[in-house]
Amino acid sequence: MRVRTTYLMAAVLGAFGLQLFAQDAQPARGGGGRGGGRGGAPAQTWYVEKTKGGVYNPPMRPLWKLADLKQMHAGQNNWQEPIIKDPETEATYSSGAPGFHFAERLHPDTPTVFS
């Protein structure tokens, strides 16, 4: 009797146990399999419109030498020189005398994020 009960329990668990570990069926994709977010919604694409690369408008140029920067600002203790300034990036080289403090600044790119 004990052996039959064991086989019966094994058969029941075998039949229903497979269902416990089975994954849900995938939803059908609409549009012939194209697009395919959850529930057949079209996928979203996010991108940033880039400017044309390789164009160096003033004050930008492809190479800056520290000696050239020091020569441009000879005799000045505290100075700043914009190195990159375009719609996507802004970088400034700052030089100050010992003890001088430049204020921190944050230039968020909110027009790109929320447009």
MMTF fields as JSON, N, C-alpha, C and O atoms, coordinates in Angstrom:
{
  "mmtfVersion": "1.0.0",
  "mmtfProducer": "UNKNOWN",
  "numBonds": 459,
  "numAtoms": 460,
  "numGroups": 115,
  "numChains": 1,
  "numModels": 1,
  "chainsPerModel": [1],
  "groupsPerChain": [115],
  "chainIdList": ["A"],
  "bondAtomList": [4, 2, 8, 6, 12, 10, 16, 14, 20, 18, 24, 22, 28, 26, 32, 30, 36, 34, 40, 38, 44, 42, 48, 46, 52, 50, 56, 54, 60, 58, 64, 62, 68, 66, 72, 70, 76, 74, 80, 78, 84, 82, 88, 86, 92, 90, 96, 94, 100, 98, 104, 102, 108, 106, 112, 110, 116, 114, 120, 118, 124, 122, 128, 126, 132, 130, 136, 134, 140, 138, 144, 142, 148, 146, 152, 150, 156, 154, 160, 158, 164, 162, 168, 166, 172, 170, 176, 174, 180, 178, 184, 182, 188, 186, 192, 190, 196, 194, 200, 198, 204, 202, 208, 206, 212, 210, 216, 214, 220, 218, 224, 222, 228, 226, 232, 230, 236, 234, 240, 238, 244, 242, 248, 246, 252, 250, 256, 254, 260, 258, 264, 262, 268, 266, 272, 270, 276, 274, 280, 278, 284, 282, 288, 286, 292, 290, 296, 294, 300, 298, 304, 302, 308, 306, 312, 310, 316, 314, 320, 318, 324, 322, 328, 326, 332, 330, 336, 334, 340, 338, 344, 342, 348, 346, 352, 350, 356, 354, 360, 358, 364, 362, 368, 366, 372, 370, 376, 374, 380, 378, 384, 382, 388, 386, 392, 390, 396, 394, 400, 398, 404, 402, 408, 406, 412, 410, 416, 414, 420, 418, 424, 422, 428, 426, 432, 430, 436, 434, 440, 438, 444, 442, 448, 446, 452, 450, 456, 454],
  "bondOrderList": [1, 1, 1, 1, 1, 1, 1, 1, 1, 1, 1, 1, 1, 1, 1, 1, 1, 1, 1, 1, 1, 1, 1, 1, 1, 1, 1, 1, 1, 1, 1, 1, 1, 1, 1, 1, 1, 1, 1, 1, 1, 1, 1, 1, 1, 1, 1, 1, 1, 1, 1, 1, 1, 1, 1, 1, 1, 1, 1, 1, 1, 1, 1, 1, 1, 1, 1, 1, 1, 1, 1, 1, 1, 1, 1, 1, 1, 1, 1, 1, 1, 1, 1, 1, 1, 1, 1, 1, 1, 1, 1, 1, 1, 1, 1, 1, 1, 1, 1, 1, 1, 1, 1, 1, 1, 1, 1, 1, 1, 1, 1, 1, 1, 1],
  "groupList": [{"groupName": "MET", "atomNameList": ["N", "CA", "C", "O"], "elementList": ["N", "C", "C", "O"], "formalChargeList": [0, 0, 0, 0], "bondAtomList": [1, 0, 2, 1, 3, 2], "bondOrderList": [1, 1, 2], "singleLetterCode": "M", "chemCompType": "L-PEPTIDE LINKING"}, {"groupName": "ARG", "atomNameList": ["N", "CA", "C", "O"], "elementList": ["N", "C", "C", "O"], "formalChargeList": [0, 0, 0, 0], "bondAtomList": [1, 0, 2, 1, 3, 2], "bondOrderList": [1, 1, 2], "singleLetterCode": "R", "chemCompType": "L-PEPTIDE LINKING"}, {"groupName": "VAL", "atomNameList": ["N", "CA", "C", "O"], "elementList": ["N", "C", "C", "O"], "formalChargeList": [0, 0, 0, 0], "bondAtomList": [1, 0, 2, 1, 3, 2], "bondOrderList": [1, 1, 2], "singleLetterCode": "V", "chemCompType": "L-PEPTIDE LINKING"}, {"groupName": "THR", "atomNameList": ["N", "CA", "C", "O"], "elementList": ["N", "C", "C", "O"], "formalChargeList": [0, 0, 0, 0], "bondAtomList": [1, 0, 2, 1, 3, 2], "bondOrderList": [1, 1, 2], "singleLetterCode": "T", "chemCompType": "L-PEPTIDE LINKING"}, {"groupName": "TYR", "atomNameList": ["N", "CA", "C", "O"], "elementList": ["N", "C", "C", "O"], "formalChargeList": [0, 0, 0, 0], "bondAtomList": [1, 0, 2, 1, 3, 2], "bondOrderList": [1, 1, 2], "singleLetterCode": "Y", "chemCompType": "L-PEPTIDE LINKING"}, {"groupName": "LEU", "atomNameList": ["N", "CA", "C", "O"], "elementList": ["N", "C", "C", "O"], "formalChargeList": [0, 0, 0, 0], "bondAtomList": [1, 0, 2, 1, 3, 2], "bondOrderList": [1, 1, 2], "singleLetterCode": "L", "chemCompType": "L-PEPTIDE LINKING"}, {"groupName": "ALA", "atomNameList": ["N", "CA", "C", "O"], "elementList": ["N", "C", "C", "O"], "formalChargeList": [0, 0, 0, 0], "bondAtomList": [1, 0, 2, 1, 3, 2], "bondOrderList": [1, 1, 2], "singleLetterCode": "A", "chemCompType": "L-PEPTIDE LINKING"}, {"groupName": "GLY", "atomNameList": ["N", "CA", "C", "O"], "elementList": ["N", "C", "C", "O"], "formalChargeList": [0, 0, 0, 0], "bondAtomList": [1, 0, 2, 1, 3, 2], "bondOrderList": [1, 1, 2], "singleLetterCode": "G", "chemCompType": "PEPTIDE LINKING"}, {"groupName": "PHE", "atomNameList": ["N", "CA", "C", "O"], "elementList": ["N", "C", "C", "O"], "formalChargeList": [0, 0, 0, 0], "bondAtomList": [1, 0, 2, 1, 3, 2], "bondOrderList": [1, 1, 2], "singleLetterCode": "F", "chemCompType": "L-PEPTIDE LINKING"}, {"groupName": "GLN", "atomNameList": ["N", "CA", "C", "O"], "elementList": ["N", "C", "C", "O"], "formalChargeList": [0, 0, 0, 0], "bondAtomList": [1, 0, 2, 1, 3, 2], "bondOrderList": [1, 1, 2], "singleLetterCode": "Q", "chemCompType": "L-PEPTIDE LINKING"}, {"groupName": "ASP", "atomNameList": ["N", "CA", "C", "O"], "elementList": ["N", "C", "C", "O"], "formalChargeList": [0, 0, 0, 0], "bondAtomList": [1, 0, 2, 1, 3, 2], "bondOrderList": [1, 1, 2], "singleLetterCode": "D", "chemCompType": "L-PEPTIDE LINKING"}, {"groupName": "PRO", "atomNameList": ["N", "CA", "C", "O"], "elementList": ["N", "C", "C", "O"], "formalChargeList": [0, 0, 0, 0], "bondAtomList": [1, 0, 2, 1, 3, 2], "bondOrderList": [1, 1, 2], "singleLetterCode": "P", "chemCompType": "L-PEPTIDE LINKING"}, {"groupName": "TRP", "atomNameList": ["N", "CA", "C", "O"], "elementList": ["N", "C", "C", "O"], "formalChargeList": [0, 0, 0, 0], "bondAtomList": [1, 0, 2, 1, 3, 2], "bondOrderList": [1, 1, 2], "singleLetterCode": "W", "chemCompType": "L-PEPTIDE LINKING"}, {"groupName": "GLU", "atomNameList": ["N", "CA", "C", "O"], "elementList": ["N", "C", "C", "O"], "formalChargeList": [0, 0, 0, 0], "bondAtomList": [1, 0, 2, 1, 3, 2], "bondOrderList": [1, 1, 2], "singleLetterCode": "E", "chemCompType": "L-PEPTIDE LINKING"}, {"groupName": "LYS", "atomNameList": ["N", "CA", "C", "O"], "elementList": ["N", "C", "C", "O"], "formalChargeList": [0, 0, 0, 0], "bondAtomList": [1, 0, 2, 1, 3, 2], "bondOrderList": [1, 1, 2], "singleLetterCode": "K", "chemCompType": "L-PEPTIDE LINKING"}, {"groupName": "ASN", "atomNameList": ["N", "CA", "C", "O"], "elementList": ["N", "C", "C", "O"], "formalChargeList": [0, 0, 0, 0], "bondAtomList": [1, 0, 2, 1, 3, 2], "bondOrderList": [1, 1, 2], "singleLetterCode": "N", "chemCompType": "L-PEPTIDE LINKING"}, {"groupName": "HIS", "atomNameList": ["N", "CA", "C", "O"], "elementList": ["N", "C", "C", "O"], "formalChargeList": [0, 0, 0, 0], "bondAtomList": [1, 0, 2, 1, 3, 2], "bondOrderList": [1, 1, 2], "singleLetterCode": "H", "chemCompType": "L-PEPTIDE LINKING"}, {"groupName": "ILE", "atomNameList": ["N", "CA", "C", "O"], "elementList": ["N", "C", "C", "O"], "formalChargeList": [0, 0, 0, 0], "bondAtomList": [1, 0, 2, 1, 3, 2], "bondOrderList": [1, 1, 2], "singleLetterCode": "I", "chemCompType": "L-PEPTIDE LINKING"}, {"groupName": "SER", "atomNameList": ["N", "CA", "C", "O"], "elementList": ["N", "C", "C", "O"], "formalChargeList": [0, 0, 0, 0], "bondAtomList": [1, 0, 2, 1, 3, 2], "bondOrderList": [1, 1, 2], "singleLetterCode": "S", "chemCompType": "L-PEPTIDE LINKING"}],
  "groupTypeList": [0, 1, 2, 1, 3, 3, 4, 5, 0, 6, 6, 2, 5, 7, 6, 8, 7, 5, 9, 5, 8, 6, 9, 10, 6, 9, 11, 6, 1, 7, 7, 7, 7, 1, 7, 7, 7, 1, 7, 7, 6, 11, 6, 9, 3, 12, 4, 2, 13, 14, 3, 14, 7, 7, 2, 4, 15, 11, 11, 0, 1, 11, 5, 12, 14, 5, 6, 10, 5, 14, 9, 0, 16, 6, 7, 9, 15, 15, 12, 9, 13, 11, 17, 17, 14, 10, 11, 13, 3, 13, 6, 3, 4, 18, 18, 7, 6, 11, 7, 8, 16, 8, 6, 13, 1, 5, 16, 11, 10, 3, 11, 3, 2, 8, 18],
  "groupIdList": [1, 2, 3, 4, 5, 6, 7, 8, 9, 10, 11, 12, 13, 14, 15, 16, 17, 18, 19, 20, 21, 22, 23, 24, 25, 26, 27, 28, 29, 30, 31, 32, 33, 34, 35, 36, 37, 38, 39, 40, 41, 42, 43, 44, 45, 46, 47, 48, 49, 50, 51, 52, 53, 54, 55, 56, 57, 58, 59, 60, 61, 62, 63, 64, 65, 66, 67, 68, 69, 70, 71, 72, 73, 74, 75, 76, 77, 78, 79, 80, 81, 82, 83, 84, 85, 86, 87, 88, 89, 90, 91, 92, 93, 94, 95, 96, 97, 98, 99, 100, 101, 102, 103, 104, 105, 106, 107, 108, 109, 110, 111, 112, 113, 114, 115],
  "secStructList": [7, 2, 2, 2, 2, 2, 2, 2, 2, 2, 2, 2, 2, 2, 2, 2, 2, 2, 2, 2, 2, 7, 7, 7, 7, 7, 7, 7, 7, 1, 1, 6, 6, 7, 1, 7, 1, 4, 4, 4, 7, 7, 7, 7, 7, 7, 7, 7, 7, 7, 7, 7, 6, 6, 7, 7, 7, 6, 6, 7, 7, 1, 7, 7, 7, 2, 2, 2, 2, 2, 2, 2, 6, 6, 6, 7, 1, 1, 3, 3, 3, 3, 3, 3, 3, 1, 1, 1, 7, 3, 3, 3, 3, 3, 3, 7, 7, 6, 6, 7, 7, 7, 7, 7, 7, 7, 7, 7, 7, 2, 2, 2, 2, 2, 7],
  "xCoordList": [0.818, 0.0, 0.866, 0.568, 1.928, 2.805, 3.484, 3.668, 3.851, 4.507, 3.548, 3.95, 2.267, 1.274, 1.026, 0.87, 0.989, 0.788, 1.958, 1.759, 3.144, 4.322, 4.274, 4.575, 3.885, 3.779, 2.656, 2.788, 1.552, 0.432, 0.838, 0.537, 1.524, 1.98, 2.996, 2.987, 3.864, 4.842, 4.155, 4.573, 3.099, 2.361, 1.636, 1.634, 1.022, 0.294, 1.264, 1.01, 2.366, 3.354, 3.996, 4.307, 4.191, 4.761, 3.845, 4.311, 2.544, 1.581, 1.426, 1.428, 1.291, 1.061, 2.353, 2.385, 3.39, 4.666, 5.257, 5.931, 5.01, 5.489, 4.809, 5.424, 3.553, 2.826, 3.318, 3.249, 3.813, 4.31, 5.543, 5.739, 6.38, 7.625, 7.561, 8.559, 6.432, 6.302, 6.159, 5.573, 6.691, 6.561, 5.245, 4.67, 4.776, 3.561, 3.818, 4.939, 2.768, 2.892, 3.19, 2.663, 4.024, 4.362, 3.175, 2.511, 2.891, 1.786, 2.106, 3.264, 1.075, 1.247, 1.693, 1.192, 2.619, 3.101, 2.218, 1.896, 1.836, 1.039, 1.935, 3.13, 1.383, 2.133, 3.127, 4.171, 2.85, 3.741, 5.059, 6.071, 5.07, 6.299, 7.172, 8.268, 6.721, 7.523, 7.084, 5.94, 7.976, 7.665, 7.496, 7.347, 7.479, 7.232, 7.587, 8.373, 7.034, 7.184, 6.211, 5.661, 5.998, 5.068, 3.655, 3.255, 2.922, 1.538, 1.424, 0.352, 2.472, 2.407, 2.537, 2.361, 2.844, 3.007, 4.287, 5.255, 4.309, 5.526, 6.682, 6.484, 7.866, 9.061, 9.372, 9.14, 9.898, 10.273, 11.76, 12.57, 12.107, 13.501, 13.836, 13.161, 14.875, 15.326, 16.668, 17.525, 16.861, 18.126, 18.365, 17.452, 19.58, 19.967, 20.418, 21.21, 19.912, 20.339, 21.738, 21.944, 22.68, 24.078, 24.375, 23.748, 25.342, 25.801, 26.833, 27.314, 27.165, 28.134, 29.509, 29.975, 30.151, 31.442, 32.581, 32.433, 33.725, 34.916, 34.916, 35.796, 33.939, 33.883, 34.329, 33.736, 35.367, 35.928, 35.641, 36.414, 34.524, 34.2, 34.91, 35.05, 35.369, 36.052, 35.184, 33.985, 35.709, 37.097, 37.709, 38.835, 37.003, 37.503, 38.563, 38.545, 39.479, 40.447, 40.883, 40.711, 41.436, 41.673, 42.761, 42.751, 43.691, 44.798, 45.121, 45.271, 45.225, 45.62, 46.902, 47.0, 47.873, 49.115, 49.114, 48.726, 49.545, 49.566, 50.476, 50.177, 51.575, 52.484, 51.776, 51.977, 50.943, 50.184, 49.175, 49.011, 48.504, 47.544, 48.23, 47.727, 49.38, 50.114, 50.609, 50.637, 50.999, 51.464, 50.303, 50.484, 49.116, 47.945, 47.559, 47.051, 47.803, 47.394, 48.598, 48.533, 49.674, 50.889, 50.595, 49.942, 51.086, 50.9, 49.584, 49.361, 48.707, 47.43, 47.537, 48.053, 47.054, 47.073, 45.901, 46.072, 44.728, 43.51, 42.896, 42.597, 42.713, 42.141, 41.397, 41.611, 40.519, 39.759, 39.773, 39.717, 39.848, 39.85, 38.859, 39.02, 37.826, 36.907, 37.62, 38.187, 37.586, 38.253, 37.25, 37.509, 36.119, 35.05, 33.775, 33.44, 33.065, 31.779, 30.919, 31.054, 30.04, 29.074, 27.757, 27.706, 26.705, 25.419, 25.43, 24.54, 26.405, 26.419, 27.398, 27.155, 28.498, 29.555, 30.1, 30.168, 30.492, 31.153, 32.273, 32.031, 33.492, 34.646, 35.493, 35.764, 35.906, 36.705, 37.942, 37.843, 39.115, 40.357, 40.485, 40.484, 40.594, 40.673, 42.012, 42.454, 42.663, 43.925, 43.845, 43.472, 44.2, 44.134, 45.372, 46.047, 45.663, 46.791, 46.524, 45.369, 47.556, 47.349, 46.378, 46.511, 45.399, 44.397, 43.162, 42.151, 43.213, 42.041, 41.076, 41.503, 39.768, 38.761, 37.776, 37.153, 37.644, 36.625, 35.34, 35.376, 34.215, 32.935, 32.561, 32.771, 31.997, 31.548, 30.302, 29.477, 30.186, 29.035, 28.53, 29.309, 27.236, 26.624, 25.858, 25.031, 26.132, 25.457, 24.624, 25.083, 23.407, 22.611, 22.144, 21.993, 21.923, 21.484, 19.98, 19.51, 19.222, 17.782, 17.057, 16.085, 17.459, 16.733, 16.769, 15.804, 17.873, 17.965, 17.085, 16.449, 17.037, 16.281, 14.785, 14.035, 14.337, 12.896, 12.311, 11.208, 12.994, 12.413, 11.659, 11.105],
  "yCoordList": [-1.182, 0.0, 1.251, 2.239, 1.181, 2.335, 2.605, 3.772, 1.619, 1.784, 2.421, 3.298, 1.986, 2.552, 4.031, 4.836, 4.387, 5.788, 6.628, 7.761, 6.117, 6.844, 7.068, 8.161, 6.005, 6.161, 7.116, 7.885, 7.079, 7.975, 9.425, 10.31, 9.659, 11.029, 11.504, 12.674, 10.619, 10.984, 11.345, 12.277, 10.609, 10.895, 12.229, 13.007, 12.497, 13.759, 14.933, 15.928, 14.827, 15.911, 16.069, 17.184, 14.97, 15.05, 15.803, 16.6, 15.56, 16.213, 17.688, 18.543, 17.987, 19.368, 20.125, 21.353, 19.413, 20.045, 20.748, 21.769, 20.212, 20.869, 22.211, 23.16, 22.293, 23.547, 24.592, 25.79, 24.149, 25.098, 25.838, 27.008, 25.158, 25.763, 26.276, 26.79, 26.152, 26.615, 28.135, 28.721, 28.761, 30.207, 30.525, 29.694, 31.744, 32.182, 32.281, 32.535, 32.078, 32.189, 33.637, 34.557, 33.845, 35.182, 35.783, 35.077, 37.084, 37.701, 37.751, 37.856, 37.675, 37.701, 39.088, 40.087, 39.155, 40.443, 40.888, 40.116, 42.144, 42.688, 43.216, 43.415, 43.443, 44.034, 43.086, 43.529, 41.814, 40.877, 40.684, 40.395, 40.836, 40.623, 41.85, 41.772, 42.993, 44.216, 45.03, 44.922, 45.834, 46.639, 45.671, 44.519, 45.774, 44.668, 44.992, 44.279, 46.044, 46.237, 45.306, 44.403, 45.503, 44.659, 44.905, 46.048, 43.857, 43.983, 44.394, 44.831, 44.275, 44.613, 46.097, 46.524, 46.903, 48.345, 48.595, 47.848, 49.624, 49.896, 50.279, 50.928, 49.879, 50.189, 51.678, 52.302, 52.25, 53.654, 53.786, 52.985, 54.798, 55.064, 56.47, 57.435, 56.575, 57.873, 58.18, 57.302, 59.407, 59.791, 61.274, 62.021, 61.676, 63.076, 63.525, 62.851, 64.659, 65.172, 65.747, 66.712, 65.166, 65.584, 66.652, 66.706, 67.493, 68.465, 67.802, 66.707, 68.466, 67.916, 67.877, 68.892, 66.728, 66.565, 67.092, 67.262, 67.35, 67.79, 69.249, 69.686, 70.03, 71.46, 72.211, 72.058, 73.015, 73.738, 75.22, 75.945, 75.67, 77.095, 77.751, 77.123, 79.008, 79.668, 79.659, 79.911, 79.389, 79.336, 77.942, 77.728, 77.002, 75.632, 75.458, 76.127, 74.553, 74.104, 72.701, 72.324, 71.927, 70.52, 70.26, 69.199, 71.172, 70.922, 72.199, 73.273, 72.06, 73.169, 72.78, 71.682, 73.663, 73.43, 74.334, 75.499, 73.795, 74.565, 75.78, 76.836, 75.642, 76.78, 77.922, 79.092, 77.576, 78.605, 79.294, 80.513, 78.521, 79.122, 80.071, 81.163, 79.655, 80.514, 81.775, 82.844, 81.659, 82.834, 83.798, 85.014, 83.266, 84.113, 84.92, 86.035, 84.352, 84.992, 85.381, 85.329, 85.761, 86.16, 87.384, 88.331, 87.348, 88.478, 88.436, 89.292, 87.485, 87.38, 86.265, 85.184, 86.536, 85.504, 84.542, 83.328, 85.077, 84.267, 84.456, 85.579, 83.37, 83.467, 82.186, 81.123, 82.331, 81.203, 81.289, 82.377, 80.135, 80.076, 79.003, 77.833, 79.392, 78.367, 77.48, 77.978, 76.182, 75.23, 74.624, 74.552, 74.194, 73.63, 74.375, 74.548, 74.814, 75.464, 75.213, 75.88, 74.243, 73.96, 73.573, 73.518, 73.307, 73.001, 71.755, 71.595, 70.879, 69.636, 69.639, 68.964, 70.381, 70.323, 71.719, 72.566, 71.934, 73.189, 72.857, 72.249, 73.252, 73.003, 74.268, 74.894, 74.632, 75.829, 75.465, 74.772, 75.929, 75.739, 76.916, 78.069, 76.637, 77.684, 77.599, 76.516, 78.765, 78.813, 79.933, 81.063, 79.599, 80.593, 80.56, 79.536, 81.699, 81.788, 80.923, 80.603, 80.541, 79.738, 80.423, 81.609, 79.651, 80.189, 80.749, 80.987, 80.967, 81.478, 80.33, 79.207, 80.603, 79.555, 79.949, 81.008, 79.095, 79.284, 78.63, 77.522, 79.304, 78.747, 77.565, 77.592, 76.521, 75.374, 75.763, 76.553, 75.198, 75.478, 74.171, 73.252, 74.093, 72.945, 73.456, 74.36, 72.882, 73.268, 72.081, 71.306, 71.921, 70.76, 70.877, 71.974, 69.745, 69.698, 69.467, 68.559, 70.297, 70.093, 70.241, 69.515, 71.14, 71.188, 69.857, 69.495, 69.14, 67.849, 66.817, 66.009, 66.83, 65.825, 66.038, 65.078, 67.292, 67.556, 68.124, 68.668, 68.018, 68.552, 67.49, 67.757],
  "zCoordList": [0.0, 0.0, 0.0, -0.671, 0.76, 0.868, -0.477, -0.824, -1.223, -2.507, -3.508, -4.272, -3.513, -4.428, -4.124, -5.042, -2.85, -2.471, -2.946, -3.385, -2.871, -3.322, -4.819, -5.3, -5.58, -7.035, -7.404, -8.357, -6.663, -6.938, -6.688, -7.49, -5.567, -5.275, -6.305, -6.686, -6.758, -7.777, -9.083, -9.77, -9.431, -10.666, -10.568, -11.523, -9.427, -9.237, -9.268, -9.947, -8.542, -8.543, -9.917, -10.335, -10.608, -11.954, -12.895, -13.71, -12.793, -13.689, -13.34, -14.225, -12.045, -11.643, -11.346, -11.416, -11.025, -10.728, -11.936, -11.796, -13.114, -14.335, -14.523, -15.008, -14.146, -14.276, -13.274, -13.547, -12.123, -11.126, -11.61, -11.281, -12.395, -12.838, -14.273, -14.779, -14.933, -16.314, -16.332, -15.421, -17.363, -17.51, -18.185, -18.889, -17.959, -18.627, -20.119, -20.559, -20.881, -22.331, -22.7, -22.074, -23.704, -24.163, -24.909, -25.667, -24.711, -25.446, -26.934, -27.338, -27.718, -29.172, -29.593, -29.077, -30.516, -31.021, -32.165, -33.068, -32.105, -33.193, -34.293, -34.074, -35.466, -36.572, -37.192, -37.67, -37.204, -37.885, -37.161, -37.798, -35.837, -35.092, -34.988, -34.433, -35.506, -35.421, -34.215, -33.772, -33.691, -32.511, -31.365, -31.773, -30.299, -29.403, -27.998, -27.375, -27.48, -26.059, -25.359, -25.989, -24.116, -23.384, -23.878, -24.103, -24.042, -24.485, -25.937, -26.356, -26.716, -28.134, -28.41, -29.551, -27.386, -27.601, -28.39, -28.241, -29.221, -29.994, -29.076, -28.049, -29.448, -28.668, -28.758, -29.794, -27.672, -27.658, -27.946, -27.479, -28.715, -29.028, -28.556, -28.914, -27.756, -27.27, -27.902, -27.993, -28.337, -28.941, -28.713, -28.362, -28.913, -28.798, -30.175, -30.832, -30.6, -31.893, -31.744, -31.008, -32.43, -32.334, -33.38, -34.438, -33.055, -34.026, -34.93, -34.639, -36.014, -36.956, -36.289, -35.769, -36.3, -35.656, -36.514, -37.724, -35.877, -36.595, -36.98, -37.723, -36.49, -36.796, -35.549, -34.481, -35.686, -34.55, -34.708, -35.334, -34.138, -34.151, -32.979, -31.93, -33.121, -32.016, -30.77, -30.885, -29.606, -29.202, -29.328, -28.878, -29.922, -29.962, -31.036, -32.069, -30.769, -31.75, -31.34, -30.18, -32.255, -31.944, -30.913, -30.289, -30.708, -29.786, -29.017, -29.599, -27.703, -26.851, -26.13, -25.583, -26.128, -25.391, -24.17, -24.25, -23.049, -21.813, -21.937, -21.381, -22.654, -22.849, -23.581, -23.254, -24.576, -25.304, -24.386, -24.445, -23.545, -22.619, -21.642, -21.374, -21.108, -20.173, -20.858, -20.249, -22.121, -22.863, -23.125, -23.058, -23.422, -23.668, -22.42, -22.529, -21.249, -20.002, -19.147, -17.919, -19.785, -19.065, -18.194, -18.632, -16.963, -16.051, -15.293, -14.436, -15.566, -14.855, -13.81, -14.095, -12.621, -11.584, -11.718, -11.605, -11.957, -12.036, -13.417, -13.824, -14.123, -15.463, -15.826, -15.243, -16.807, -17.338, -18.859, -19.432, -19.5, -20.965, -21.411, -21.065, -22.184, -22.689, -23.715, -24.688, -23.492, -24.375, -25.351, -26.552, -24.836, -25.669, -25.34, -24.168, -26.354, -26.14, -27.37, -28.396, -27.24, -28.29, -27.617, -26.389, -28.365, -27.729, -26.844, -26.008, -27.004, -26.239, -25.073, -24.072, -25.175, -24.175, -23.907, -24.797, -22.638, -22.285, -21.308, -20.265, -21.641, -20.777, -20.721, -21.746, -19.516, -19.306, -18.506, -17.494, -18.951, -18.215, -17.263, -17.696, -15.982, -14.964, -14.25, -13.866, -14.074, -13.358, -12.331, -12.648, -11.098, -10.039, -9.172, -9.063, -8.554, -7.638, -6.413, -6.131, -5.685, -4.484, -3.524, -3.222, -3.055, -2.133, -2.827, -2.166, -4.139, -4.86, -5.108, -5.374, -5.022, -5.189, -6.288, -6.224, -7.285, -8.306, -7.809, -7.275, -7.978, -7.54, -8.439, -9.651, -7.806, -8.588, -9.369, -8.909, -10.546, -11.398, -11.982, -12.238, -12.19, -12.838, -14.043, -13.928, -15.177, -16.412, -16.879, -17.717, -16.356, -16.742, -18.18, -18.72, -18.774, -20.165, -20.22, -20.905, -19.493, -19.408, -20.739, -20.951, -21.666, -22.941, -23.698, -24.371, -23.586, -24.271, -23.601, -24.279, -22.276, -21.543, -21.668, -21.844, -21.578, -21.51, -22.794, -22.767, -23.888, -25.133, -25.875, -26.941]
}
